Amino acid sequence: MSNRRRIIIITISVMIGSAMSAGIYVMKKGTLSGDDYFSLITNIVFSLLLILGIGYVFVWRKK
């Protein structure tokens, strides 16, 4: 499997997990404020950066 394909699969899985988390958050809180949306977006961005960064380190070590 190529590195590009791995990155796409990881990104899609993180986005699906984040969407499920956001759905549960909306179900619990009802309508969301601007701060809630900022929190969700920050969570998505940091999780993608963290997972892709760790993946890059493992690929770099492999070579």
Order of alpha helices (4+ residues) and beta strands (2+ residues): alpha-alpha
